[in-house]
Amino acid sequence: AFGIGIGGIVHILADASGGHVNPAVSFALFLDKRISFVGMIFYMIAQFAGGFAGAGVLYGLGTCDDALENISGGNSYNPEFLNWGQAFFFEVFGTMFLVLTILSSINESRGHAPSYLQPLAIGLSIFVVHIWLIPYTNCAINPVRGVVWNIIIGQAGNQSFIFLFGPLVGGGVAVPIFNFIFNP
């Protein structure tokens, strides 16, 4: 459901912002020369500000009647099953899959004119990555989703760097793979 919801959000925001809701995607689109550096910074600031605003509201609602313990979503991994490198790789690979889907979906040279199919493909890719990664890292694939809630609930620690930088690396790695392999 989360992936389809994000697909809907991307569709809703497409005309206003190009559907930018993930700093790793904005970073990848900057590297692919689709947005400017200033545009990327603006998007990232807005994405983190929106993340903190939303997490603050959720936290405020969750503290009513001790409901906070029922709100999940923090990102972490269990060091008994994964080491730091494995968790980082999972986040890089999951984000790379998302960004490759986005770059492929918006590639006009493939005849992909803007339509409702791009948000659907993006949402489905997020859905698939979540099915795969939730048992391991709770699937950030978005620096905002990966660290903001952990900061709000006071659980930001060393693992937060994985969820901040893993998606950015994944977005950065996806661009040359797309340009040299999938769109030569």
QUIRA-V221934 format. One record per helix or strand of 3 or more residues. SS is the DSSP state (H for helix, E for strand). FROM is the first residue (numbers start at 1). TO is the last residue. Records with the same first field share a line. If there is no record, write none. Layout:
SS = FROM-TO ; FROM-TO
//
This chain:
H = 2-17 ; 23-31 ; 37-62 ; 64-70 ; 84-105 ; 108-110 ; 116-137 ; 143-152 ; 160-182
//
